[in-house]
Structure formats: structure tokens, C-alpha cells
């Protein structure tokens, strides 16, 4: 599947925000390719945080954005939420 942009609501401390992320879906892997060659290993889904907006619409920028974008990309709960939002968007 191709990467795509999704919006995910989450909390940063006590602030509720909407993060726009580039979502790269998981790849389940395969044992063998069609030609009989060894397959590819599975890969987990990944996200790249593109933007973070506060609920009033103000955009987070600068060091705050850099810090929180990295924090969200490493947060397992946020990654699970991204997977859920991506699956809902597919339906």
C-alpha cells in the first residue's frame, strides 16, 4: 500500500491537538516470491509527523514542533491510534 496523509486527534500533556501524519502502512512480509526466491521480512507501520495543530487552529512550530513530532513518532499508543484511523479511512 502507498503512504498517505491522515489526521489523528491526541493529547500532548493536557492539550488536545490534531496531528497530520504521513502514514506508511505495515507490510506483512512473505515467505517466498512468485518466482520462488526468498520473500521479504515483515515491516511495521511508520509515521512521519507533518504538522501539529492546537484545537483552536493554531499551528505548532519551531522547537516545540520538533520536540513533540519526535515524541509522537516514538509513542506506541500514538502509532496504534494511527493504525486505527488508517483502517477506518479505508472502510
KAUR-V514061 format. One record per backbone hydrogen bond with DSSP energy under -1.0 kcal/mol. CO is the residue of the C=O (numbers start at 1). NH is the residue of the N-H. E is the energy in kcal/mol with one decimal. If there is no record, write none. Layout:
# KAUR-V514061
CO|NH|E + CO|NH|E
This chain:
# KAUR-V514061
4|23|-3.6 + 6|21|-2.8 + 8|19|-2.9 + 10|17|-3.0 + 12|15|-2.0 + 15|12|-2.9 + 16|55|-1.0 + 17|10|-2.5 + 18|53|-2.6 + 19|8|-2.6 + 20|50|-2.9 + 20|51|-1.7 + 21|6|-2.3 + 22|48|-1.7 + 23|4|-1.9 + 24|46|-2.3 + 27|43|-2.6 + 31|39|-2.7 + 33|36|-2.1 + 37|33|-2.9 + 40|30|-2.6 + 43|27|-2.5 + 46|24|-3.1 + 48|22|-2.9 + 51|20|-2.8 + 52|60|-3.2 + 53|18|-2.7 + 54|57|-2.2 + 58|54|-3.0 + 61|65|-1.0 + 62|66|-2.4 + 63|67|-2.8 + 64|68|-2.6 + 65|69|-3.1 + 66|70|-1.9 + 67|71|-2.1 + 68|72|-2.7 + 69|73|-2.2 + 70|74|-1.1 + 72|75|-1.1 + 75|79|-2.3 + 76|80|-2.3 + 77|81|-2.0 + 78|82|-2.3 + 79|83|-2.1 + 80|84|-2.2 + 81|85|-2.6 + 82|86|-2.6 + 83|87|-2.1 + 84|88|-2.2 + 85|89|-2.3 + 86|90|-1.2 + 87|91|-1.0
